[in-house]
């Protein structure tokens, strides 16, 4: 029986007792989980290419931060399968509501990488046109985007289309009131929204055990009447299979779906964080051995879907992409400090005009 065909009742809300997995850490096939068709081979090969490119982009953005070209950058290295799997499960006309850590996903979605990094560079706007690319602005406040995602999903439903919204959120975000309000709101409205929780084990420096006593974050959907699942977040095949089912359920009118992916943030929270203060090198090494790209590569090689020339080509394409990003980001942006006062109010207040005039005078005196 497929996931979408499960009968109504409380039992169908329950996630699997253990995270869904298709591929073991060494790349060999695991016992196929019931109810989740495996993604097509071509999608898996494409996912590998995008993961390699995304990882290289992530490393380049981290380097740009060290060079002072970005104000801050939250790496998603280690969460590559979640980043790419989430994007590949959506259609071009679906909507994505990301967090501040999901730049890799936005690049995989096809957004201009420089526009993606604009906010992290310190600009006053998000860098891209959300309506044109169907991606909400990246946000720093935790879980606020989940409520917005439900509102937009409900609007899509009311307009009579079959669009779906996916809201990314971290494990720390599930402790916020906005997240719980969004779940309740979505369930009552039967909004076509998928809540994709990337559980990377830490809310900055706070481990999961100090955030919740729930057996898994996937269980948080049950109390609101939301179908839920947990998946091995370092297994791209499993992530894509589960998200495919969740998106199909929402698109068919089945209401919201919550998916928890068990993964790990290999790098620090941001460049301003010292992760060694709250986790051990041994812990990081254990998760390095479960690297999602290495796992997928081994799996595809074992099935004859990927060869040496394919791996080399993917790496070369990623290097060329990173080089173009680096070149464009090394150009100093043209900025106007007086833009600070634009769009604060529809009609500037006397105080705002006075402050703007003062700054304009100071800038003139420096010329």
MOGI-V425837 format. One record per residue. N is the residue number from 0. PSI is psi as a letter, one per 40 degrees, with the letter a starting at -180 (NA if undefined). Layout:
BEGIN
n->N psi->PSI
n->N psi->PSI
END
This chain:
BEGIN
n->0 psi->h
n->1 psi->i
n->2 psi->d
n->3 psi->e
n->4 psi->e
n->5 psi->i
n->6 psi->i
n->7 psi->i
n->8 psi->i
n->9 psi->d
n->10 psi->d
n->11 psi->e
n->12 psi->d
n->13 psi->h
n->14 psi->i
n->15 psi->i
n->16 psi->d
n->17 psi->i
n->18 psi->h
n->19 psi->h
n->20 psi->h
n->21 psi->d
n->22 psi->h
n->23 psi->i
n->24 psi->d
n->25 psi->e
n->26 psi->e
n->27 psi->i
n->28 psi->h
n->29 psi->i
n->30 psi->h
n->31 psi->h
n->32 psi->i
n->33 psi->i
n->34 psi->e
n->35 psi->h
n->36 psi->i
n->37 psi->h
n->38 psi->i
n->39 psi->i
n->40 psi->d
n->41 psi->d
n->42 psi->d
n->43 psi->d
n->44 psi->d
n->45 psi->d
n->46 psi->d
n->47 psi->d
n->48 psi->d
n->49 psi->d
n->50 psi->d
n->51 psi->d
n->52 psi->d
n->53 psi->d
n->54 psi->d
n->55 psi->d
n->56 psi->d
n->57 psi->d
n->58 psi->d
n->59 psi->d
n->60 psi->d
n->61 psi->d
n->62 psi->d
n->63 psi->d
n->64 psi->d
n->65 psi->d
n->66 psi->e
n->67 psi->e
n->68 psi->e
n->69 psi->i
n->70 psi->d
n->71 psi->i
n->72 psi->h
n->73 psi->h
n->74 psi->i
n->75 psi->f
n->76 psi->h
n->77 psi->d
n->78 psi->f
n->79 psi->d
n->80 psi->d
n->81 psi->d
n->82 psi->d
n->83 psi->d
n->84 psi->d
n->85 psi->d
n->86 psi->d
n->87 psi->e
n->88 psi->e
n->89 psi->i
n->90 psi->i
n->91 psi->d
n->92 psi->e
n->93 psi->i
n->94 psi->i
n->95 psi->h
n->96 psi->h
n->97 psi->i
n->98 psi->a
n->99 psi->e
n->100 psi->e
n->101 psi->f
n->102 psi->d
n->103 psi->d
n->104 psi->d
n->105 psi->d
n->106 psi->d
n->107 psi->d
n->108 psi->e
n->109 psi->e
n->110 psi->i
n->111 psi->h
n->112 psi->d
n->113 psi->d
n->114 psi->d
n->115 psi->d
n->116 psi->e
n->117 psi->d
n->118 psi->d
n->119 psi->e
n->120 psi->e
n->121 psi->e
n->122 psi->i
n->123 psi->e
n->124 psi->i
n->125 psi->e
n->126 psi->d
n->127 psi->i
n->128 psi->h
n->129 psi->d
n->130 psi->d
n->131 psi->d
n->132 psi->e
n->133 psi->f
n->134 psi->h
n->135 psi->i
n->136 psi->i
n->137 psi->i
n->138 psi->i
n->139 psi->d
n->140 psi->h
n->141 psi->h
n->142 psi->e
n->143 psi->d
n->144 psi->e
n->145 psi->d
n->146 psi->d
n->147 psi->d
n->148 psi->d
n->149 psi->d
n->150 psi->d
n->151 psi->d
n->152 psi->d
n->153 psi->d
n->154 psi->d
n->155 psi->d
n->156 psi->d
n->157 psi->d
n->158 psi->e
n->159 psi->e
n->160 psi->a
n->161 psi->f
n->162 psi->i
n->163 psi->i
n->164 psi->h
n->165 psi->h
n->166 psi->h
n->167 psi->i
n->168 psi->i
n->169 psi->i
n->170 psi->d
n->171 psi->d
n->172 psi->d
n->173 psi->e
n->174 psi->e
n->175 psi->i
n->176 psi->d
n->177 psi->d
n->178 psi->d
n->179 psi->d
n->180 psi->d
n->181 psi->d
n->182 psi->d
n->183 psi->d
n->184 psi->d
n->185 psi->d
n->186 psi->d
n->187 psi->d
n->188 psi->e
n->189 psi->f
n->190 psi->i
n->191 psi->g
n->192 psi->i
n->193 psi->h
n->194 psi->h
n->195 psi->h
n->196 psi->h
n->197 psi->g
n->198 psi->g
n->199 psi->e
n->200 psi->e
n->201 psi->h
n->202 psi->g
n->203 psi->b
n->204 psi->e
n->205 psi->h
n->206 psi->i
n->207 psi->d
n->208 psi->d
n->209 psi->e
n->210 psi->d
n->211 psi->i
n->212 psi->e
n->213 psi->i
n->214 psi->d
n->215 psi->i
n->216 psi->d
n->217 psi->d
n->218 psi->e
n->219 psi->e
n->220 psi->d
n->221 psi->d
n->222 psi->e
n->223 psi->e
n->224 psi->f
n->225 psi->h
n->226 psi->h
n->227 psi->i
n->228 psi->i
n->229 psi->i
n->230 psi->i
n->231 psi->h
n->232 psi->e
n->233 psi->e
n->234 psi->g
n->235 psi->d
n->236 psi->d
n->237 psi->d
n->238 psi->d
n->239 psi->d
n->240 psi->d
n->241 psi->d
n->242 psi->d
n->243 psi->d
n->244 psi->d
n->245 psi->d
n->246 psi->d
n->247 psi->d
n->248 psi->d
n->249 psi->d
n->250 psi->d
n->251 psi->e
n->252 psi->e
n->253 psi->e
n->254 psi->a
n->255 psi->i
n->256 psi->h
n->257 psi->h
n->258 psi->h
n->259 psi->h
n->260 psi->h
n->261 psi->h
n->262 psi->a
n->263 psi->h
n->264 psi->h
n->265 psi->d
n->266 psi->i
n->267 psi->i
n->268 psi->d
n->269 psi->a
n->270 psi->e
n->271 psi->e
n->272 psi->i
n->273 psi->g
n->274 psi->d
n->275 psi->e
n->276 psi->e
n->277 psi->e
n->278 psi->i
n->279 psi->i
n->280 psi->d
n->281 psi->d
n->282 psi->d
n->283 psi->d
n->284 psi->d
n->285 psi->d
n->286 psi->d
n->287 psi->d
n->288 psi->e
n->289 psi->f
n->290 psi->h
n->291 psi->d
n->292 psi->d
n->293 psi->d
n->294 psi->d
n->295 psi->d
n->296 psi->d
n->297 psi->d
n->298 psi->d
n->299 psi->d
n->300 psi->d
n->301 psi->d
n->302 psi->e
n->303 psi->e
n->304 psi->e
n->305 psi->h
n->306 psi->i
n->307 psi->d
n->308 psi->d
n->309 psi->d
n->310 psi->d
n->311 psi->d
n->312 psi->d
n->313 psi->d
n->314 psi->d
n->315 psi->d
n->316 psi->d
n->317 psi->d
n->318 psi->d
n->319 psi->d
n->320 psi->d
n->321 psi->d
n->322 psi->d
n->323 psi->d
n->324 psi->d
n->325 psi->d
n->326 psi->d
n->327 psi->d
n->328 psi->e
n->329 psi->e
n->330 psi->h
n->331 psi->h
n->332 psi->i
n->333 psi->h
n->334 psi->i
n->335 psi->h
n->336 psi->d
n->337 psi->e
n->338 psi->e
n->339 psi->d
n->340 psi->e
n->341 psi->i
n->342 psi->e
n->343 psi->d
n->344 psi->i
n->345 psi->d
n->346 psi->h
n->347 psi->h
n->348 psi->i
n->349 psi->d
n->350 psi->d
n->351 psi->d
n->352 psi->d
n->353 psi->d
n->354 psi->d
n->355 psi->d
n->356 psi->d
n->357 psi->d
n->358 psi->d
n->359 psi->d
n->360 psi->d
n->361 psi->d
n->362 psi->d
n->363 psi->d
n->364 psi->e
n->365 psi->e
n->366 psi->NA
END
